[in-house]
Amino acid sequence: MSVKPKTNVILTRDKININDKWKVETLYEDDQFWKSDFDKIDASLVEIEKYKGKVVESKETFLALLSTLSSTGIILERVMQYAFLHHAADGSSSENQRRLSLATQLATRYSSATSFIEPEILTLEKQTFEAWLNQKEFEQYKVMLQKMYRFKNHILSAEQERIMALQSEVASKASDSFSALTNIDFNFGHIVTEDGKIPLTQSTFGSLLQNKDRKVRERSYKKFYRVFDSHKHVLTNLYDASVKQDIFRSKVRSYSDSLAMFLYPDNVDKSVYKNLIAAVHNNFETLHRYYELRRRVLKLDKLDHYDVYVPLVDSIKVHHSYDEAVSLISKAMVPLGKEYVDVLTKGLTEDRWVDRYENKGKRSGAFSSGIYSNHPFILMNYKEDVLRDVFTLAHEGGHAMHSYYSAKNNPYSSYDYTIFEAEVASTFNEQLLAHHMLSSSDNKELRAYILNKQIDDVVATLFRQTMFAEYEMIIHEMVESGEPITVESLRSNYRKLLKAYFGPKVQLFKVSDLEGLRIPHFYRAFYVYKYATGLSAAMTLAEGVLNNEEGAKENYLNFLKSGGSTYPIDSLKKAGVDMSSPKPVEAALKKFENMLTEAETLLL
């Protein structure tokens, strides 16, 4: 039985009940065993170096190297995981800081020591490469090597690759500078609320826009963007540098454009990206209905831009102990079968996959982290009176089960799945939990809360991330066509999107388009669309499982087991959803419309 910490008391790590901590000793009993594996990896770097210039001189040499990389990779994963988990649980500990720093340095040395391998592999003639791969000895490495070989036409000579590697540190400086400027140097001041004076920061801005006091929202919004307005020229220059770096890399590596380069690793066609945008555009009317519902529920004459995030339904007064939350999630997952439920339930409880409660020095938020040679781990900061935390536990449990099945059913070299697939498993579990709670309760207040949460999740994940994706595409295409980035070109393009997505009845301000200068995702181009496609796929797959469609459960479980054995579009197609078609996105948007209709009935 879990015993939660006393309310409003944040304990130090040593005071947390052992059963409420994740079981890191399944990785290493103590630091002595960890150090032993650390030293093994350090020593292996000298052996790996001996293969330089000889990687593909013979089939036997190549196989020996692949075996070495596999065994050392598995150990390095454990070394990194152990250090990472200790630091996440208590980052204030100097010992945890030191251990993570040592592990990170080791991983960097390993990466540097193995950097010669891929270019040498790609010197193999296609005929020889395919002949080797078709032999039994290469079976466990086949998928990894096939994926690697796809890049043959985009890999440069050894000397050119060395230059690109040397340039990579400079390439990240735009992103690093943006982060330092907006998270460290910017001083946004404070906002006075009924709970006292709250610092206005990048982190608190989102919660302040959810404050029930409209004056707090307005002051936060205007004060926040005033700072961005006074730095708009340097922010424009930073984003310009990031976009030009993307385009530089795409040209040097012989891609047709930057979007093609970023889609290439997942083998995703541009049509997937553009179909997503088109489907969302076709549903603007429904999105605008949502904002009109907001205006009416909030009883406003007009909905301002700072009014679009405040919850329409106050967090209801419910109480779920951690064990009760696990029980609720387990019941919701029954459609996936006994094995899935048993493994997940045991993992969340007696096997101690989860670090449950907040403690001093612990990382905020939640995450799931899986590796090949051990069970996955989940970090939570669980609060019994926050219903959203039950959904968060289900979400992270979905990630964990994806990692569990992937590692169980694939060789190390191809067990890891892509970001494109990752959000499917997590949001799928949230869909099942919402369905279970809605179908097993006639509490109108609870129903309204869950519907509001689901609707807001679709708006945040499907609509908003698509708007970001569209903006990235517009700006990159603009620069690739020879049009320079200026403060005005960024702002005018972003304002057009704001008007299109929010519609004619949401009041925008002169500073509203400065939002386009503050989104950190833009410095990691063309990946946010995966959140939108992931949610769309999850909604479609969950619908199939809940409706007991023939083969739906088995196909979904096979998807979880597929790991990195194929490309994401192909693995999802086998699961029963074709993301190369706009239909899954359209189906998700139709479900959004149905939820909105019910919410209008409940809330108005």
C-alpha positions as CSV (number, residue, x, y, z in Angstrom):
1,M,0.0,0.0,0.0
2,S,1.4,3.4,-1.0
3,V,1.6,6.0,1.7
4,K,1.6,9.5,0.3
5,P,3.5,12.4,1.8
6,K,1.5,14.8,4.0
7,T,-0.3,17.6,2.1
8,N,1.9,20.7,1.5
9,V,4.9,19.1,3.0
10,I,7.7,18.4,0.4
11,L,10.0,15.8,1.8
12,T,13.6,15.3,1.2
13,R,14.5,12.2,-0.9
14,D,15.6,10.1,2.1
15,K,12.2,10.5,3.7
16,I,10.2,9.1,0.8
17,N,8.8,5.6,1.4
18,I,10.9,2.9,-0.5
19,N,7.7,1.6,-2.2
20,D,7.0,5.0,-3.6
21,K,10.4,5.2,-5.3
22,W,11.4,3.6,-8.6
23,K,13.5,0.5,-8.3
24,V,16.8,1.7,-9.8
25,E,18.6,-1.2,-8.1
26,T,17.3,-3.4,-10.9
27,L,19.9,-1.6,-13.0
28,Y,22.7,-1.7,-10.5
29,E,22.7,-2.7,-6.8
30,D,25.0,0.2,-6.0
31,D,27.5,2.6,-7.5
32,Q,30.3,0.0,-7.4
33,F,28.5,-2.1,-10.0
34,W,27.7,1.0,-12.0
35,K,31.4,2.0,-12.0
36,S,32.4,-1.4,-13.2
37,D,30.2,-1.1,-16.3
38,F,31.3,2.5,-16.7
39,D,35.0,1.3,-16.9
40,K,34.1,-1.5,-19.3
41,I,32.7,1.1,-21.8
42,D,35.7,3.4,-21.3
43,A,38.0,0.4,-22.0
44,S,36.0,-0.6,-25.1
45,L,36.7,2.6,-26.9
46,V,40.3,1.6,-27.5
47,E,39.2,-1.7,-29.0
48,I,36.6,0.0,-31.2
49,E,39.3,2.4,-32.5
50,K,41.2,-0.6,-33.9
51,Y,38.5,-1.1,-36.5
52,K,39.1,2.3,-38.1
53,G,39.7,1.9,-41.8
54,K,38.8,-1.8,-41.5
55,V,35.0,-1.8,-40.8
56,V,34.1,-3.6,-44.1
57,E,37.3,-5.2,-45.1
58,S,35.7,-8.6,-44.6
59,K,32.3,-10.0,-43.5
60,E,33.9,-11.5,-40.4
61,T,35.4,-8.1,-39.3
62,F,32.1,-6.4,-39.9
63,L,30.1,-8.9,-37.9
64,A,32.6,-8.7,-35.0
65,L,32.3,-4.9,-34.9
66,L,28.5,-5.1,-35.0
67,S,28.5,-7.5,-32.1
68,T,30.8,-5.2,-30.1
69,L,28.6,-2.2,-30.8
70,S,25.5,-4.1,-29.7
71,S,27.0,-5.3,-26.4
72,T,28.6,-2.0,-25.5
73,G,25.5,-0.1,-26.6
74,I,23.4,-2.1,-24.2
75,I,25.8,-1.5,-21.3
76,L,26.1,2.2,-22.1
77,E,22.3,2.5,-22.0
78,R,22.2,1.1,-18.5
79,V,25.0,3.3,-17.4
80,M,23.2,6.4,-18.7
81,Q,19.8,5.4,-17.4
82,Y,21.1,4.8,-13.8
83,A,22.8,8.2,-13.7
84,F,19.8,10.0,-15.4
85,L,17.2,8.5,-13.0
86,H,19.2,9.4,-9.9
87,H,19.6,12.9,-11.1
88,A,15.9,13.2,-12.1
89,A,14.9,12.0,-8.6
90,D,17.1,14.5,-6.8
91,G,19.0,17.0,-9.0
92,S,20.2,18.9,-5.9
93,S,22.5,16.1,-4.8
94,S,26.1,16.8,-5.8
95,E,26.8,13.1,-6.1
96,N,23.9,12.7,-8.6
97,Q,25.1,15.8,-10.5
98,R,28.6,14.3,-10.7
99,R,27.4,10.9,-11.8
100,L,25.3,12.3,-14.6
101,S,28.1,14.5,-15.8
102,L,30.5,11.6,-15.9
103,A,28.0,9.4,-17.8
104,T,27.3,12.2,-20.3
105,Q,31.0,12.7,-20.9
106,L,31.4,8.9,-21.4
107,A,28.5,8.9,-24.0
108,T,30.2,11.8,-25.8
109,R,33.5,9.9,-26.0
110,Y,31.7,6.8,-27.2
111,S,29.9,8.8,-29.9
112,S,33.1,10.4,-31.0
113,A,35.0,7.1,-31.0
114,T,32.4,5.4,-33.2
115,S,31.8,8.3,-35.6
116,F,34.0,6.7,-38.3
117,I,31.8,3.6,-38.6
118,E,28.8,4.8,-40.6
119,P,30.8,6.5,-43.3
120,E,32.8,3.3,-43.8
121,I,29.7,1.1,-43.9
122,L,28.3,3.3,-46.6
123,T,31.4,2.8,-48.8
124,L,30.1,-0.8,-49.5
125,E,28.8,-1.4,-52.9
126,K,25.1,-2.1,-52.9
127,Q,25.5,-5.6,-54.3
128,T,27.9,-6.6,-51.6
129,F,25.9,-4.9,-48.9
130,E,22.7,-6.8,-49.9
131,A,24.5,-10.1,-50.2
132,W,25.8,-9.8,-46.7
133,L,22.5,-8.7,-45.2
134,N,20.7,-11.7,-46.7
135,Q,22.9,-14.1,-44.7
136,K,21.7,-15.5,-41.4
137,E,24.5,-14.0,-39.3
138,F,23.3,-10.5,-40.1
139,E,19.6,-11.1,-39.2
140,Q,19.6,-9.2,-36.0
141,Y,21.3,-6.2,-37.6
142,K,19.4,-6.2,-40.9
143,V,16.8,-3.5,-40.1
144,M,19.3,-1.1,-38.6
145,L,21.7,-1.5,-41.5
146,Q,19.0,-1.1,-44.2
147,K,17.8,2.1,-42.5
148,M,21.4,3.3,-42.4
149,Y,22.1,2.5,-46.0
150,R,19.2,4.7,-47.2
151,F,21.3,7.7,-46.3
152,K,24.1,6.7,-48.7
153,N,23.3,9.5,-51.1
154,H,23.2,12.1,-48.3
155,I,26.4,11.2,-46.6
156,L,29.5,13.2,-47.6
157,S,33.1,12.2,-47.9
158,A,35.0,11.5,-44.7
159,E,36.7,14.9,-44.8
160,Q,33.5,16.7,-45.5
161,E,31.8,14.8,-42.7
162,R,34.6,15.9,-40.4
163,I,34.0,19.5,-41.3
164,M,30.2,19.1,-40.7
165,A,30.9,17.6,-37.3
166,L,33.2,20.5,-36.4
167,Q,30.5,22.9,-37.5
168,S,27.7,21.2,-35.5
169,E,28.5,23.0,-32.2
170,V,28.2,26.3,-34.0
171,A,25.0,25.1,-35.6
172,S,23.2,24.8,-32.2
173,K,24.2,28.3,-31.1
174,A,21.0,30.0,-32.4
175,S,18.9,27.6,-30.3
176,D,21.2,27.9,-27.3
177,S,21.2,31.7,-27.5
178,F,17.4,31.8,-27.8
179,S,17.1,29.6,-24.7
180,A,19.5,31.6,-22.7
181,L,17.9,34.9,-23.7
182,T,14.3,34.0,-23.1
183,N,14.8,31.7,-20.0
184,I,17.6,33.5,-18.2
185,D,18.2,37.0,-19.4
186,F,14.6,38.1,-19.9
187,N,13.1,39.7,-16.8
188,F,9.3,39.7,-17.0
189,G,8.7,41.0,-13.5
190,H,5.9,39.8,-11.2
191,I,2.1,39.5,-11.4
192,V,-0.1,40.2,-8.4
193,T,-2.8,37.6,-7.9
194,E,-5.2,36.7,-5.1
195,D,-2.6,34.1,-4.1
196,G,0.1,36.8,-3.8
197,K,2.9,38.1,-6.0
198,I,3.9,35.5,-8.6
199,P,7.1,35.8,-10.8
200,L,6.2,36.0,-14.5
201,T,8.4,33.6,-16.3
202,Q,8.3,31.3,-19.4
203,S,7.1,28.6,-17.0
204,T,4.5,30.5,-15.1
205,F,3.1,32.3,-18.2
206,G,0.9,29.3,-19.2
207,S,-0.6,28.9,-15.7
208,L,-1.3,32.6,-15.4
209,L,-3.2,32.5,-18.6
210,Q,-5.4,29.9,-17.0
211,N,-6.1,32.1,-14.0
212,K,-9.8,32.6,-13.4
213,D,-9.3,36.3,-12.8
214,R,-9.4,37.9,-16.3
215,K,-7.4,41.0,-15.2
216,V,-4.6,38.6,-14.1
217,R,-4.6,37.0,-17.6
218,E,-4.6,40.4,-19.3
219,R,-1.8,41.9,-17.2
220,S,0.3,38.7,-17.7
221,Y,-0.2,38.6,-21.4
222,K,0.6,42.3,-22.0
223,K,3.6,42.4,-19.6
224,F,5.0,39.1,-21.1
225,Y,4.8,40.3,-24.7
226,R,6.2,43.7,-23.9
227,V,9.5,42.1,-23.2
228,F,9.4,40.1,-26.5
229,D,8.5,43.3,-28.3
230,S,11.6,45.1,-27.0
231,H,13.8,42.2,-28.2
232,K,12.1,41.4,-31.5
233,H,15.0,42.2,-33.7
234,V,17.5,39.9,-32.0
235,L,14.9,37.2,-31.8
236,T,14.3,37.5,-35.5
237,N,18.0,37.2,-36.2
238,L,18.2,34.1,-34.1
239,Y,15.4,32.4,-35.9
240,D,16.8,33.5,-39.2
241,A,20.1,31.8,-38.3
242,S,18.3,28.6,-37.4
243,V,16.3,28.5,-40.6
244,K,19.3,29.2,-42.7
245,Q,21.2,26.4,-40.9
246,D,18.4,24.0,-41.8
247,I,18.6,25.0,-45.4
248,F,22.4,24.9,-45.5
249,R,22.3,21.3,-44.2
250,S,19.6,20.3,-46.7
251,K,21.6,21.7,-49.7
252,V,25.0,20.2,-48.5
253,R,23.4,16.8,-48.1
254,S,21.6,17.0,-51.5
255,Y,17.9,17.0,-50.3
256,S,15.3,18.8,-52.4
257,D,14.6,21.1,-49.5
258,S,14.7,21.3,-45.7
259,L,11.2,19.7,-45.2
260,A,12.3,16.7,-47.2
261,M,15.5,16.4,-45.1
262,F,13.6,16.3,-41.8
263,L,11.0,13.9,-43.1
264,Y,13.5,11.5,-44.6
265,P,14.6,9.6,-41.5
266,D,11.1,8.4,-40.9
267,N,10.5,7.8,-44.6
268,V,7.5,10.1,-44.5
269,D,6.2,11.7,-47.7
270,K,5.5,15.4,-47.8
271,S,1.9,14.6,-48.6
272,V,1.4,13.4,-44.9
273,Y,2.5,16.8,-43.7
274,K,0.4,18.7,-46.2
275,N,-2.7,16.5,-45.8
276,L,-2.6,17.2,-42.1
277,I,-2.6,21.0,-42.7
278,A,-5.4,20.7,-45.4
279,A,-7.6,18.6,-43.1
280,V,-7.3,21.1,-40.2
281,H,-8.1,24.0,-42.6
282,N,-11.2,22.2,-43.7
283,N,-12.4,22.1,-40.1
284,F,-11.8,25.7,-39.1
285,E,-15.5,26.2,-38.8
286,T,-15.7,23.6,-36.0
287,L,-12.6,25.2,-34.3
288,H,-14.3,28.6,-34.4
289,R,-17.4,27.1,-32.8
290,Y,-15.2,26.0,-30.0
291,Y,-14.0,29.5,-29.4
292,E,-17.6,30.8,-29.5
293,L,-18.4,28.2,-26.9
294,R,-15.6,29.6,-24.8
295,R,-16.9,33.1,-25.1
296,R,-20.4,32.1,-24.0
297,V,-19.4,29.9,-21.1
298,L,-17.0,32.6,-19.8
299,K,-19.9,35.1,-20.3
300,L,-17.7,37.6,-22.3
301,D,-18.8,40.1,-24.9
302,K,-15.7,39.3,-26.8
303,L,-13.0,36.6,-26.4
304,D,-9.6,38.1,-26.2
305,H,-6.4,36.2,-27.1
306,Y,-5.5,35.9,-23.4
307,D,-8.9,34.1,-22.7
308,V,-8.4,31.0,-24.9
309,Y,-6.6,28.8,-22.3
310,V,-8.5,29.3,-19.1
311,P,-10.4,26.0,-18.3
312,L,-14.1,26.1,-19.0
313,V,-14.8,23.6,-16.2
314,D,-13.1,24.0,-12.8
315,S,-11.1,21.0,-11.6
316,I,-13.7,18.9,-9.9
317,K,-13.3,17.8,-6.3
318,V,-12.3,14.1,-6.7
319,H,-9.8,12.1,-4.8
320,H,-7.8,9.2,-6.1
321,S,-5.1,7.7,-4.0
322,Y,-2.2,6.4,-6.1
323,D,-3.4,2.8,-5.7
324,E,-7.0,3.9,-6.7
325,A,-5.6,5.6,-9.8
326,V,-3.8,2.4,-10.8
327,S,-7.0,0.4,-10.2
328,L,-9.0,2.8,-12.4
329,I,-6.4,2.7,-15.2
330,S,-6.2,-1.1,-15.0
331,K,-10.0,-1.3,-15.5
332,A,-9.8,1.1,-18.4
333,M,-7.1,-1.0,-20.1
334,V,-9.2,-4.2,-20.0
335,P,-10.0,-4.0,-23.8
336,L,-6.3,-4.6,-24.4
337,G,-6.4,-8.0,-22.7
338,K,-5.2,-9.7,-19.6
339,E,-1.4,-9.7,-20.4
340,Y,-1.3,-6.0,-21.0
341,V,-3.3,-5.2,-17.9
342,D,-1.3,-7.6,-15.7
343,V,2.1,-6.3,-16.8
344,L,1.1,-2.6,-16.5
345,T,-0.6,-3.0,-13.1
346,K,2.4,-5.0,-11.7
347,G,4.8,-2.4,-13.1
348,L,2.9,0.5,-11.6
349,T,2.7,-1.1,-8.2
350,E,4.9,-4.0,-6.9
351,D,7.6,-3.9,-9.6
352,R,8.1,-0.2,-8.8
353,W,8.5,1.2,-12.2
354,V,7.2,4.5,-10.9
355,D,8.7,7.3,-8.7
356,R,5.4,8.5,-7.4
357,Y,5.5,11.7,-5.3
358,E,7.3,15.0,-5.3
359,N,10.4,15.4,-3.2
360,K,12.9,18.2,-2.8
361,G,15.3,18.4,-5.8
362,K,13.1,16.2,-8.0
363,R,12.5,17.1,-11.6
364,S,9.0,18.6,-12.3
365,G,6.4,17.1,-14.6
366,A,6.3,13.5,-15.7
367,F,8.1,11.2,-18.2
368,S,8.7,7.6,-19.1
369,S,12.1,6.3,-19.9
370,G,12.8,2.9,-21.3
371,I,15.9,0.9,-22.2
372,Y,16.6,-2.4,-23.8
373,S,17.9,-4.5,-20.9
374,N,15.5,-3.5,-18.2
375,H,12.0,-2.6,-17.4
376,P,10.9,1.1,-18.1
377,F,10.8,3.8,-15.5
378,I,8.1,6.5,-14.9
379,L,8.6,9.8,-13.1
380,M,5.5,11.3,-11.6
381,N,4.7,14.1,-9.1
382,Y,1.4,12.5,-8.3
383,K,-1.3,14.5,-6.4
384,E,-4.3,12.7,-5.2
385,D,-6.8,15.6,-5.7
386,V,-5.7,16.4,-9.3
387,L,-7.7,14.3,-11.8
388,R,-5.4,15.2,-14.6
389,D,-2.6,13.3,-12.8
390,V,-4.6,10.1,-13.2
391,F,-4.6,10.8,-17.0
392,T,-0.9,11.6,-16.8
393,L,-0.2,8.3,-15.1
394,A,-2.2,6.5,-17.9
395,H,-0.3,8.5,-20.5
396,E,3.2,7.6,-19.2
397,G,2.0,4.0,-18.6
398,G,1.3,3.9,-22.4
399,H,4.8,5.0,-23.2
400,A,6.2,2.5,-20.7
401,M,4.3,-0.4,-22.2
402,H,5.4,0.6,-25.7
403,S,9.0,0.4,-24.4
404,Y,8.4,-2.9,-22.6
405,Y,6.9,-4.6,-25.7
406,S,9.5,-3.1,-28.1
407,A,12.4,-4.3,-26.0
408,K,10.9,-7.8,-25.5
409,N,10.3,-8.4,-29.2
410,N,13.2,-6.9,-31.1
411,P,17.0,-7.1,-31.1
412,Y,18.8,-4.2,-29.5
413,S,19.8,-2.7,-32.9
414,S,16.2,-2.1,-33.9
415,Y,14.1,-2.0,-30.8
416,D,13.7,1.8,-30.4
417,Y,10.7,3.4,-31.9
418,T,10.4,6.9,-33.4
419,I,8.8,10.1,-32.0
420,F,6.2,9.7,-34.8
421,E,5.0,6.5,-33.1
422,A,5.7,7.4,-29.4
423,E,2.7,9.7,-28.8
424,V,0.3,7.1,-30.2
425,A,0.7,4.6,-27.3
426,S,0.5,7.3,-24.6
427,T,-2.6,9.2,-26.0
428,F,-4.2,5.8,-26.8
429,N,-4.2,5.0,-23.1
430,E,-5.8,8.4,-22.3
431,Q,-8.5,7.7,-24.8
432,L,-9.3,4.4,-23.1
433,L,-9.3,6.0,-19.6
434,A,-11.6,8.8,-20.7
435,H,-14.0,6.3,-22.3
436,H,-14.1,4.1,-19.2
437,M,-14.7,7.1,-16.9
438,L,-17.4,8.5,-19.1
439,S,-19.2,5.2,-19.6
440,S,-19.1,4.2,-15.9
441,S,-20.4,7.4,-14.3
442,D,-23.5,9.5,-14.7
443,N,-21.9,12.4,-12.8
444,K,-22.7,15.4,-15.1
445,E,-19.9,17.5,-13.5
446,L,-17.3,14.7,-14.1
447,R,-18.5,14.2,-17.7
448,A,-18.2,18.0,-18.4
449,Y,-14.7,18.0,-16.9
450,I,-13.5,15.0,-19.0
451,L,-15.1,16.3,-22.2
452,N,-13.5,19.7,-21.6
453,K,-10.1,18.1,-21.1
454,Q,-10.4,16.0,-24.2
455,I,-11.5,18.9,-26.3
456,D,-8.7,21.1,-25.0
457,D,-6.2,18.3,-25.7
458,V,-7.3,18.2,-29.3
459,V,-7.1,21.9,-29.7
460,A,-3.6,22.0,-28.1
461,T,-2.3,18.9,-29.9
462,L,-4.0,18.7,-33.2
463,F,-4.9,22.3,-34.1
464,R,-2.2,24.3,-32.4
465,Q,0.7,22.0,-33.3
466,T,-0.5,22.0,-36.9
467,M,-0.5,25.8,-36.9
468,F,3.1,25.6,-35.7
469,A,3.9,23.1,-38.4
470,E,2.3,25.2,-41.1
471,Y,4.3,28.3,-39.9
472,E,7.6,26.4,-40.1
473,M,6.8,25.3,-43.6
474,I,5.8,28.8,-44.8
475,I,9.0,30.4,-43.4
476,H,11.4,27.8,-44.7
477,E,9.7,27.9,-48.2
478,M,9.9,31.7,-48.1
479,V,13.7,31.7,-47.5
480,E,14.3,28.8,-49.9
481,S,12.6,30.9,-52.6
482,G,14.9,33.8,-51.9
483,E,12.7,36.0,-49.7
484,P,14.6,37.2,-46.7
485,I,13.4,37.0,-43.1
486,T,12.6,40.3,-41.5
487,V,10.7,41.2,-38.3
488,E,7.7,42.2,-40.5
489,S,7.8,39.0,-42.6
490,L,7.7,36.8,-39.6
491,R,5.0,38.7,-37.8
492,S,2.8,39.2,-40.8
493,N,2.9,35.5,-41.7
494,Y,2.2,34.5,-38.1
495,R,-0.7,36.9,-37.8
496,K,-2.3,35.5,-40.9
497,L,-2.2,32.1,-39.2
498,L,-3.6,33.4,-36.0
499,K,-6.5,35.0,-37.8
500,A,-7.2,31.8,-39.7
501,Y,-7.0,29.4,-36.7
502,F,-8.7,31.6,-34.1
503,G,-11.3,33.0,-36.4
504,P,-13.0,36.4,-36.7
505,K,-14.5,36.5,-33.2
506,V,-11.2,36.2,-31.2
507,Q,-9.7,39.6,-30.4
508,L,-6.0,39.7,-31.4
509,F,-3.7,42.5,-30.3
510,K,-0.8,44.3,-31.9
511,V,1.6,42.1,-29.9
512,S,-0.2,38.8,-30.5
513,D,1.9,37.8,-33.5
514,L,5.0,38.1,-31.3
515,E,4.1,34.6,-30.2
516,G,5.9,33.4,-33.4
517,L,9.1,34.6,-31.9
518,R,8.8,32.8,-28.6
519,I,8.1,29.1,-29.5
520,P,11.2,27.0,-28.7
521,H,9.9,24.1,-30.9
522,F,10.8,26.2,-34.0
523,Y,14.5,25.7,-33.3
524,R,14.0,22.0,-33.8
525,A,12.3,22.2,-37.2
526,F,9.5,20.0,-38.6
527,Y,8.8,17.7,-35.7
528,V,5.7,19.2,-34.0
529,Y,3.4,17.8,-36.7
530,K,4.1,14.4,-35.1
531,Y,2.1,15.3,-32.0
532,A,-0.9,16.0,-34.3
533,T,-0.6,12.8,-36.3
534,G,0.1,10.8,-33.1
535,L,-3.1,11.9,-31.5
536,S,-5.1,11.3,-34.7
537,A,-3.7,7.8,-35.0
538,A,-4.4,7.1,-31.3
539,M,-8.0,8.2,-31.5
540,T,-8.7,6.0,-34.6
541,L,-7.0,3.0,-33.1
542,A,-8.7,3.4,-29.7
543,E,-12.0,3.6,-31.5
544,G,-11.4,0.3,-33.3
545,V,-10.4,-1.5,-30.0
546,L,-13.3,-0.1,-28.1
547,N,-15.8,-1.1,-30.8
548,N,-14.3,-4.6,-30.8
549,E,-13.5,-4.4,-34.5
550,E,-12.0,-7.7,-35.8
551,G,-8.3,-7.9,-35.2
552,A,-8.1,-4.3,-33.7
553,K,-6.7,-5.4,-30.4
554,E,-4.2,-7.8,-31.8
555,N,-3.1,-5.3,-34.5
556,Y,-2.5,-2.6,-31.9
557,L,-0.5,-4.9,-29.6
558,N,1.6,-5.9,-32.6
559,F,2.2,-2.2,-33.2
560,L,3.5,-1.9,-29.7
561,K,5.8,-4.9,-30.3
562,S,7.1,-3.6,-33.6
563,G,9.6,-1.2,-32.0
564,G,11.9,0.2,-34.6
565,S,11.6,-2.9,-36.9
566,T,10.0,-0.8,-39.7
567,Y,9.1,2.8,-40.6
568,P,6.3,4.5,-38.6
569,I,3.9,4.8,-41.5
570,D,4.2,1.1,-42.2
571,S,3.9,0.0,-38.5
572,L,0.8,2.1,-38.0
573,K,-0.7,0.8,-41.3
574,K,-0.3,-2.7,-39.9
575,A,-2.0,-1.6,-36.7
576,G,-5.0,-0.5,-38.7
577,V,-4.5,3.2,-39.4
578,D,-3.1,4.6,-42.7
579,M,-1.4,8.0,-41.9
580,S,-0.4,8.4,-45.5
581,S,-4.1,9.2,-46.0
582,P,-5.9,12.2,-44.5
583,K,-8.7,9.9,-43.2
584,P,-7.4,9.4,-39.7
585,V,-7.0,13.1,-39.2
586,E,-10.4,13.7,-40.6
587,A,-11.9,11.0,-38.3
588,A,-10.2,12.6,-35.2
589,L,-11.6,16.0,-36.2
590,K,-15.1,14.5,-36.6
591,K,-14.8,13.1,-33.1
592,F,-13.7,16.5,-31.9
593,E,-16.9,18.0,-33.5
594,N,-19.1,15.4,-31.7
595,M,-17.4,16.1,-28.4
596,L,-17.9,19.8,-29.0
597,T,-21.6,19.3,-29.7
598,E,-22.0,17.4,-26.4
599,A,-20.1,20.0,-24.5
600,E,-22.3,22.7,-25.9
601,T,-25.3,20.8,-24.5
602,L,-23.7,20.3,-21.1
603,L,-22.2,23.7,-20.6
604,L,-24.7,26.2,-22.1
